[in-house]
Amino acid sequence: MANAIRVRFCPSPTGNPHVGLVRTALFNWAFARHNGGTFVFRIEDTDAARDSEESYQQLLDSMRWLGFTWDEGPEIGGPHAPYRQSQRMDIYRDVAERLIAGGHAYPCYCTTEELDERREAARAAGRPSGYDGHCRDLTAEQKQAYEAEGRSHIIRFRMPDEATTFTDLVRGEITVQPENVTDYGIVRANGAPLYTLVNPVDDALMEITHVLRGEDLLSSTPRQIALYKALIELGVAKEIPAFGHLPYVMGEGNKKLSKRDPQASLNLYRERGFLPEGLLNYLSLLGWSFSADQDVFSIEDMVAKFDIADVNANPARFDLKKAESINADHIRMLDVKDFAAACEPWLQAPHADWAPEKFDRAAWEAIAPHAQTRITVLSDITANVDFLFLDEPVFDQTSWDKAMKGEPAALLTTAREKLADADWSDPESLKNAVLTAGEAHGLKLGKAQAPVRVAVTGRTVGLPLFESLEILGKEKSLARIDATLAKLAA
């Protein structure tokens, strides 16, 4: 049975992908990989007003960056091609006609004004305000009369008059009464099929066995189950898939994280230099856990352990600080050569302020092991190592004010003398030089090294000072201390 599992990820190409969408893709992908099943990537691009080719290409690029491989879908095809809904319109038209012919759907001529008026009346009378079935059983003469008036019509699906019960893979058994799920539109007045039709039809034709999606779509499940039963009767579908509704991802103020929230955009995390592995590790924890005492793990380990039955139905809060912490752990887990390579985009234009010829690969490779233990996201690297490649450090005023208290010139003068005589191939010798200088002025190492660090790197906080001095070199380091002494004198 394991090999028969088929899941799908079917985003719409509208705007930037958001982290909630990525979490849905991750759970589907992990479920398929864990069970040796098939992961179908499908594009729901029937909304011409909102969909764009740019967003479509961005979706493909994002999937590749995240490391999601798909077994069927765009660019690789498959037995159920095409995998873009905009290229499947003939299929939807045919199914809609068969639903009408089979008595499962019907034309509805009600105007928006009429619908609104009847809904208001129902609410005022304390009745459910869904569609009241006004056009359910029109005679041929009534239809002709509406047509003669020049009315357009949508196509509605005819919901059964009994309760719908299904077992949600995350939430258990759910029963919905018929008055809460009324007849609904499946084709617009202009003939364009709606999501309510195309999504289940594609799932049926692509033989999807498990639908894992966001909690916001839970209310549409009874409608889709009813449609599946009709599609099975018509020979379009073989079975009703199992449904599992993933918990909401909450943002600030415990509100659902929406596309408009700044921290929802996947591009934000790419631009800041999150590792795909780090981001996916964190997103997997939004509704699922690896174990009670382990939050950091590889994606391979997640796939090996993932079970949809372990997903929690409660909303999950997005915590940026925890996401950063987990990403930092994944940075530490990289081989240092892979870390150095991953950082290089942030050591070049447009991120770097130095000319390309100023980049010193030997210096970068020497300092990379020290940087790897201190950054949270890859973009942090630019400010941490800029002192190696700029002609002079960029002074942070707050750091300058903090470090240059008391009599910094006297300390720096002594430190320069001691450093001039130190062994620049040995960070410990450089440390002893600054330590000795500090002692001469009644200062411990922490206080003594602050002015030296700011003079050489521009900041009070950064990579290990004495290794940084060694890598920058004696000539440049002493020249920067001299320049700082001149600045203090001025």
C-alpha positions in Angstrom: 0.0 0.0 0.0 2.9 2.4 0.8 3.9 2.7 -2.9 0.3 3.7 -3.8 0.4 6.9 -1.8 0.1 10.0 -4.0 0.1 13.5 -2.5 0.1 16.9 -4.2 1.3 20.4 -3.6 -0.8 22.9 -5.7 0.0 26.6 -5.1 -1.3 29.5 -7.1 1.4 31.7 -8.8 0.3 34.9 -7.1 3.0 37.0 -5.4 5.9 35.7 -3.3 5.7 32.2 -1.7 5.1 32.5 2.0 6.3 30.3 4.8 2.8 28.7 5.5 2.8 27.5 1.9 6.3 26.1 2.4 5.2 24.3 5.5 2.4 22.6 3.5 4.8 21.6 0.8 7.2 20.2 3.4 4.6 18.0 5.1 3.3 16.7 1.8 6.8 16.0 0.5 8.0 14.4 3.7 4.9 12.2 3.8 5.4 11.0 0.3 9.1 10.4 0.8 8.6 8.6 4.2 6.0 6.3 2.6 7.8 5.7 -0.7 4.9 7.5 -2.4 4.6 10.0 -5.3 4.9 13.8 -4.8 2.9 15.7 -7.5 3.6 19.4 -8.0 0.7 21.1 -9.7 0.1 24.8 -10.5 -3.4 26.3 -9.9 -3.3 29.2 -12.3 -6.9 29.7 -13.4 -7.1 33.2 -11.9 -5.9 35.2 -14.9 -6.3 38.5 -13.0 -3.9 37.5 -10.2 -1.6 34.8 -11.6 1.7 35.8 -13.3 4.5 34.1 -15.2 7.0 35.8 -12.9 5.3 34.2 -9.8 5.2 30.9 -11.6 9.0 31.0 -12.3 9.5 32.1 -8.7 7.6 29.1 -7.4 9.8 26.7 -9.4 13.0 28.5 -8.2 11.8 28.4 -4.6 11.0 24.7 -4.8 14.5 24.0 -6.2 16.2 26.2 -3.5 14.3 24.4 -0.7 15.5 21.0 -2.1 12.0 19.7 -2.9 12.1 17.2 -5.8 8.8 16.3 -7.5 7.9 13.1 -9.2 5.3 14.6 -11.5 4.8 18.2 -12.5 6.1 21.3 -14.4 9.2 20.8 -16.4 9.3 17.0 -15.9 5.8 16.0 -16.9 4.2 12.8 -15.9 1.3 10.5 -16.8 -1.4 13.1 -15.9 0.1 16.1 -17.7 -0.4 18.9 -18.1 0.2 20.1 -14.6 -0.9 23.7 -15.0 -4.6 24.2 -14.6 -4.7 26.9 -17.3 -3.8 24.2 -19.8 -6.6 21.8 -18.6 -9.7 23.9 -19.4 -11.2 21.4 -21.8 -11.1 18.8 -19.1 -13.0 21.0 -16.7 -15.7 21.9 -19.2 -16.2 18.3 -20.1 -16.6 17.3 -16.4 -19.0 20.2 -15.7 -21.2 19.1 -18.6 -21.2 15.5 -17.3 -22.2 16.7 -13.8 -25.1 18.7 -15.3 -26.2 15.8 -17.5 -26.0 13.4 -14.5 -28.2 15.7 -12.4 -25.4 16.6 -10.0 -25.2 20.3 -11.0 -27.6 22.9 -12.4 -27.6 26.4 -13.8 -28.4 29.2 -11.3 -29.8 32.4 -12.7 -30.1 34.3 -9.4 -28.6 37.8 -9.5 -26.2 39.1 -6.8 -28.9 41.5 -5.6 -31.5 38.7 -5.3 -29.0 36.5 -3.4 -28.1 39.3 -1.0 -31.8 40.1 -0.4 -32.7 36.5 0.4 -29.7 36.1 2.7 -30.6 39.2 4.7 -34.2 37.9 5.0 -32.9 34.5 6.2 -30.6 36.1 8.8 -33.4 38.3 10.0 -35.6 35.1 10.5 -32.8 33.3 12.3 -32.3 30.8 9.5 -29.0 29.7 7.9 -28.0 32.3 5.2 -26.4 30.0 2.6 -27.8 29.5 -0.8 -31.5 28.6 -0.5 -31.8 26.3 -3.6 -33.9 28.7 -5.5 -32.8 27.4 -8.9 -32.4 23.8 -7.9 -35.5 22.4 -9.7 -36.3 24.9 -12.4 -38.5 23.6 -15.3 -37.3 23.9 -18.9 -39.9 26.7 -19.3 -38.5 28.7 -16.3 -35.0 28.4 -17.6 -36.1 29.6 -21.1 -37.8 32.6 -19.4 -34.7 33.5 -17.6 -32.7 33.2 -20.8 -35.2 35.4 -22.6 -34.6 38.0 -19.9 -31.0 38.0 -20.9 -29.9 36.6 -17.5 -26.5 34.9 -17.3 -26.1 31.9 -15.1 -23.4 30.1 -13.0 -23.3 26.4 -12.5 -24.0 25.1 -8.9 -23.3 21.7 -7.5 -26.2 20.0 -5.9 -25.3 19.1 -2.3 -27.0 16.0 -0.8 -29.6 16.4 2.0 -27.8 14.4 4.6 -24.9 15.0 7.0 -21.3 14.5 5.8 -19.0 12.6 8.1 -15.3 12.0 7.5 -12.2 11.2 9.5 -9.6 14.0 9.3 -6.0 12.6 9.6 -5.1 15.4 12.0 -8.4 16.2 13.8 -10.3 12.9 13.9 -13.9 12.4 13.0 -15.9 15.4 11.8 -19.6 15.6 11.0 -21.2 18.6 9.2 -24.9 19.0 8.9 -26.5 19.7 5.5 -27.9 23.2 6.4 -24.3 24.3 6.9 -23.1 23.3 3.5 -25.4 24.5 0.8 -25.2 24.2 -3.0 -22.2 26.0 -4.3 -20.8 27.5 -7.5 -18.4 25.4 -9.7 -18.4 27.4 -12.9 -18.6 31.2 -13.3 -21.1 33.0 -15.5 -18.3 33.5 -18.1 -17.7 29.8 -18.3 -14.5 29.8 -16.3 -14.3 26.9 -13.8 -13.9 27.7 -10.1 -11.4 26.3 -7.6 -14.2 24.3 -6.1 -14.4 22.3 -9.3 -10.9 22.2 -10.7 -9.1 21.2 -7.5 -11.1 18.0 -6.8 -11.3 17.1 -10.5 -7.5 17.3 -10.8 -7.1 15.3 -7.6 -9.4 12.7 -8.9 -7.8 12.4 -12.3 -4.3 12.4 -10.8 -5.4 9.7 -8.4 -4.3 11.7 -5.3 -4.8 9.5 -2.2 -4.0 12.0 0.6 -4.9 15.7 0.6 -2.8 17.5 3.3 -3.6 21.2 3.3 -4.2 24.2 5.5 -6.9 24.4 8.2 -8.5 27.3 6.3 -9.8 24.8 3.7 -11.4 22.5 6.3 -14.9 24.0 5.7 -14.8 23.1 2.0 -14.1 19.4 2.6 -17.8 18.3 2.9 -18.4 20.0 -0.5 -15.5 18.2 -2.0 -16.5 14.8 -0.6 -19.9 15.2 -2.2 -18.4 16.2 -5.5 -16.1 13.1 -5.3 -19.0 10.8 -4.8 -20.6 12.3 -8.0 -17.3 12.0 -9.9 -17.0 8.3 -8.8 -20.6 7.8 -10.1 -19.5 9.4 -13.4 -16.3 7.3 -13.7 -14.1 10.3 -13.3 -12.8 9.4 -9.8 -11.8 6.1 -8.3 -12.0 6.9 -4.6 -12.3 9.7 -2.1 -8.9 10.8 -0.8 -8.0 11.0 2.9 -8.0 14.5 4.2 -5.6 16.0 6.8 -5.9 19.7 7.7 -2.7 21.3 9.0 -2.8 23.8 11.9 -2.7 27.5 11.3 0.6 29.3 11.5 0.1 32.3 13.8 2.0 35.6 13.6 2.2 38.6 15.9 -0.7 39.1 18.3 -1.7 35.4 17.8 -3.3 36.3 14.4 -3.0 34.0 11.4 0.2 34.7 9.5 -1.0 36.2 6.3 0.8 36.9 3.0 0.9 40.6 4.0 3.0 40.0 7.1 6.6 40.9 6.5 7.9 37.7 8.2 5.7 35.5 6.0 7.7 36.0 2.8 10.0 33.1 1.8 12.2 35.6 -0.1 13.0 37.4 3.2 14.7 34.3 4.5 16.6 33.7 1.3 17.8 37.3 1.2 18.9 37.1 4.8 20.9 33.9 4.2 18.9 31.3 5.9 20.0 27.8 4.9 17.2 25.8 3.3 17.9 23.0 5.8 17.6 25.4 8.7 14.4 27.0 7.6 12.8 23.7 6.8 13.9 22.3 10.2 12.1 25.2 11.9 9.0 25.1 9.7 8.6 21.3 10.4 8.2 22.2 14.1 5.1 24.3 13.3 2.6 21.6 14.1 4.9 18.6 14.4 7.8 17.5 16.6 10.8 15.3 16.1 11.1 14.3 19.8 10.4 15.9 23.2 14.1 16.8 23.6 15.4 17.5 20.1 14.6 20.5 17.9 17.5 20.4 15.5 17.8 17.6 13.0 18.5 17.0 9.3 15.7 16.9 6.7 16.7 13.2 6.1 16.0 12.5 9.7 12.7 14.3 9.5 11.6 12.2 6.5 12.6 9.0 8.2 10.4 9.9 11.2 7.5 11.9 9.7 4.0 10.6 10.3 0.9 12.7 9.6 -0.7 11.1 12.7 1.8 13.0 14.8 0.8 16.5 13.5 -0.9 18.6 16.2 -4.2 20.2 15.5 -3.5 23.3 17.6 -2.3 26.5 15.9 1.5 27.0 15.8 3.1 30.3 16.5 5.9 31.5 14.2 8.9 32.5 16.4 11.6 34.3 14.4 14.2 34.1 17.2 13.8 30.3 17.3 14.0 30.1 13.5 17.2 32.1 13.6 18.6 29.9 16.4 17.9 26.7 14.6 19.4 28.1 11.4 22.5 29.0 13.4 22.8 25.4 14.5 22.6 24.3 10.9 25.4 26.7 9.9 27.6 25.1 12.6 26.8 21.7 11.2 28.2 22.5 7.8 31.7 21.4 6.7 33.8 24.5 6.8 34.5 24.4 3.1 30.7 24.2 2.4 30.2 27.1 4.9 32.8 29.2 3.1 31.2 28.5 -0.3 27.7 29.2 1.0 28.9 32.7 2.3 30.5 33.8 -0.9 27.4 35.5 -2.4 27.4 37.9 0.6 31.1 38.7 0.0 30.4 40.0 -3.4 28.4 42.9 -4.9 25.7 44.0 -4.2 26.2 42.9 -0.6 29.9 43.9 -0.3 31.2 47.4 -0.2 34.6 46.5 -1.5 35.8 46.2 -5.1 36.0 42.6 -6.3 39.8 42.7 -6.6 40.0 43.5 -2.8 38.5 40.1 -1.9 41.3 38.0 -0.5 40.3 34.3 -0.8 43.2 33.1 1.4 42.2 35.5 4.2 38.6 34.5 3.8 39.3 30.8 4.1 41.6 31.4 7.1 38.9 33.3 9.0 35.9 31.2 7.9 36.2 28.6 10.7 36.1 31.5 13.3 33.2 33.1 11.6 31.2 29.9 11.3 30.6 29.7 15.1 29.4 33.3 15.4 26.8 34.1 12.8 23.1 33.4 12.7 22.3 33.9 9.0 24.8 34.0 6.1 24.2 37.7 5.5 25.8 38.4 8.9 29.2 37.5 7.4 29.5 40.7 5.4 29.8 43.0 8.4 31.8 40.5 10.3 34.7 40.3 7.8 34.5 43.6 6.0 37.6 44.8 7.9 39.7 42.3 5.9 38.8 43.6 2.5 38.2 47.4 3.1 41.1 49.9 2.9 40.1 51.1 6.4 37.5 49.9 8.9 33.9 51.3 9.0 33.6 52.8 12.5 30.4 52.2 14.3 29.9 55.3 16.4 28.4 53.5 19.3 31.3 51.1 19.4 33.8 54.0 19.2 32.1 55.9 22.1 32.0 52.7 24.2 35.7 51.7 23.6 37.4 55.1 23.6 36.6 56.0 27.2 39.3 57.1 29.7 42.7 57.4 28.1 42.5 55.2 25.0 45.5 56.9 23.3 47.9 55.9 26.1 46.6 52.3 26.0 46.8 52.1 22.2 50.3 53.5 22.2 51.5 50.8 24.6 49.6 48.1 22.8 51.1 49.1 19.5 54.6 48.9 21.0 53.9 45.4 22.4 52.3 44.2 19.2 55.2 45.5 17.1 57.4 43.0 19.0 55.0 40.1 19.0 55.0 36.9 16.9 52.3 37.5 14.3 52.1 33.9 13.4 50.8 33.1 16.8 47.5 34.5 18.1 48.5 33.7 21.7 51.6 36.0 21.3 49.3 38.8 20.1 47.0 38.2 23.0 49.9 38.4 25.5 51.0 41.7 23.9 47.6 43.3 24.5 47.3 41.7 28.0 50.7 43.1 29.0 49.7 46.6 27.6 46.5 46.4 29.6 48.3 45.5 32.8 50.6 48.5 32.4 47.5 50.7 32.5 45.7 48.8 35.2 43.2 47.2 32.8 42.1 43.6 32.4 42.2 42.0 29.0 38.6 42.6 28.2 38.9 46.4 28.7 42.3 46.5 27.1 41.4 44.8 23.9 38.3 46.9 23.2 40.1 50.0 21.8 42.4 47.7 19.8 39.4 45.9 18.3 37.7 49.1 17.3 40.9 50.5 15.8 41.4 47.5 13.7 37.8 46.3 12.9 35.6 49.3 13.6 33.4 47.4 16.1 33.5 46.3 19.7 31.9 43.0 18.8 33.0 40.6 16.2 35.2 37.6 15.4 38.1 36.5 17.7 40.4 39.5 17.9 43.8 37.9 17.9 43.0 35.5 15.1 41.6 38.5 13.2 44.9 40.4 13.7 46.9 37.5 12.5 44.9 37.1 9.3 44.8 40.9 8.6 48.6 41.0 9.1 51.1 43.1 11.0 51.5 45.9 8.6 47.7 46.7 8.1 46.9 46.2 11.8 49.6 48.5 13.1 48.7 51.1 10.4 45.1 51.1 11.6 46.2 51.6 15.2 48.3 54.5 14.0 45.4 56.0 12.1 43.2 55.7 15.2 45.9 57.4 17.4 45.9 60.3 14.8 42.1 60.5 15.0 42.2 60.6 18.8 44.9 63.3 18.7 42.8 65.4 16.3 
